[in-house]
Amino acid sequence: MMNSIGVNSINELPMPAGGPTKVPNTTSQLQNDLASDGYIVIRNVLTPEQVGRLRQVAKQYLRSGGKYLYGGKFQLHAMYVVDEIARFMTSDAILNRLKEITRPLDVVLTGECDLMINTTSSWHNDVPHHPRCVDGSIFSDESFRVYKIAFYLQDQDENSNATLKVRPRSHLKGLVQSLPAKGLGVRAGDAIIFDVRIEHAGQMPTLIDKSLRRFFERISPLLRLDVQKAFTVTRAFIRRLGRTPDRVAVFMTFGPSDAETYSYAEEGRHRHPGVRGTLSVTARRQQHCSTDYRGACLTARAARH
């Protein structure tokens, strides 16, 4: 479904004017697919205008902001440092899509929101820091429903090195390399939603990437270089020479308003103290006129757990 947009001001991200109609049978299918396979793709969530503006905002910020990491630039807690990202990711149009996943419970945002450009990634899941990952019980818990929504702001073919890859059903098994991998072909504007327990990988490092990183790891102590910065800057130069387009993405973690989501959010704050609090959709709707994304997403009656 294509959302209509309205522009609040010339400097603001075009904001979706309203959310999609909630269709019970569609909702049930989305939930069933997530429970079974651990991921879904929702087509055409963003308009081309929204994709273009979001990509522009992300690239402008990451030009000087963010951290050199994984061969690119990466910003944790982007909702707290980039106002336009926060306004967009907490718009009714996005939250209403998330509500389709969490109903009948309300949506809670854990505070995790990652902005990235040209980063590489190996196979991993997003729960290694969770205490229940140690004994594996988190993978057999059917009540655990914490997810990430990802927007890749460019087209990515399912066979490209840049696309997100998952191992379907690994959210129920843990790190199982024997499971077949699947590349998720998406167009800019599509949303990928996946269980945080699923094994996944982004843009895999090439042989050149691996060699460059090993080189800078060896010489950095002698030249007092920042390994990540030297690797990223050199890799960016090579990408420009090859006219490789930028790969930009934004991720946000959410779940239903239940104990498992709040527990996951709490563990995340121990791991990354910059996450200041969770946000419930109900609290957001009660506080239209008092929003402070640099603080804790909401002031006054914000939901904090």
Protein Blocks (a to p, Z undefined) as FASTA:
>chain_A
ZZddddfbfkbccddfbdcdddfklmmmmmmmmmmnopacdehkbcfklmmmmmmmmmmm
mmmgcjdeehiacdehklmmmmklmmmmmgmklmmmmmmmmpcbdcddehiacddehiac
ddddfklmpmklmnommmmmmkbccddddddfbdcdfkbmkbccddehklmnopafkbcc
ddddddehiacdddfkbccddddddfklmmmmmmmmmmmmmnopafklmmmmmmmmmmmm
nopacddddddddddddfklmmmmmmmmmmmmmlnbdcdfklmmmmmmlccfklnopahj
accZZ
